[in-house]
Amino acid sequence: MRSKFKINIGSRLGISLISLVLIVYFLAVAYPLFWIIINSFKTTDQIYASSWSMPIQWLFSNYVEAWNNGVSKYFLNSVIVTTFSVVITVTLSALSAFGLTRFEFKGKSLILGLLAAGLMFPPQVSLIPLYKLVQTLGIYDTHWALIIPYVAFRISLILLLIRSFFLQIPKELEEAAYLEGCTTFGIFYRIFLPLSKPILWTSALLTAYYAWNEFLFANIFIDTDTTKTITVGLLSFRDALYTNWGVLMAGLVLSALPLVILFLIVQRHFVRGLAEGGVKG
């Protein structure tokens, strides 16, 4: 009885300690975001005078002004770049993962090794060669100057995640489909994709997060203001507004909203996809 009592006390203390750490971590992450949101409804004078207090008057006009002063243009560019990056990355990764999972061929182990090695190199290492390659291809200062590098640097991770998930799908389903006269692509489309929604949503979210928030390539490969994404656009947006920090913070909130909404929509699939996508290698 005493040992059980000690175990219960120990487990409760452990849970309480973990809960306390998580609460502190949540406050450390959430409060700066809350601070930006409340200050996005203030004037610059109010921010300097009382940045930690609630707004005296909620200025929703800051969001309208931010949107009209250029955020709408940068927002659209980010949507285009992120959408194409997600669609191409997930599509190519799913098709490649299917081939690497269900077919045997020479060089398969080498391909998997190269994919794993691709995770070890940060994008910054290839900045100069990529810059020359983008100019040689004639895609400098276009959306493709960002889409192609984003796909290239995310496809290794996404492919390996999807492959790990595909390995868990029973081969009996595939054999039964073959007996029913289903083609190889039909098996991929009718069996693998419907069963793999959690990892596909997870892959889409991870790719969207990277493409939406990426700054280095967007700052170097894009020159004109009409093509800039929102991460780089907000930098020039700040310079254009000088000290209008309320409008700038409204722009920051607008830039963060899409990813927050996307995560809230797919969070159930995201947690399941991460859990099941890392079971096998």
Secondary structure, DSSP 8 states (H G I E B T S, - for coil): -HHHHHHHHHHHHHHHHHHHHHHHHHHHHHHHHHHHHHHTTS-HHHHHH-TTS--SS--THHHHHHIIIIIHHHHHHHHHHHHHHHHHHHHHHHHHHHHHHH---TTHHHHHHHHHHHTTS-GGGGHHHHHHHHHHHT-TTSTHHHHHHHHHHHHHHHHHHHHHHHTTS-HHHHHHHHHTT--HHHHIIIIIHHHTHHHHHHHHHHHHHHHHH--HHHHHS--STTT--HHHHHHHHHHHHTT-HHHHHHHHHHHHHHHHHHHHHHHHHHHHHHHHHTS--
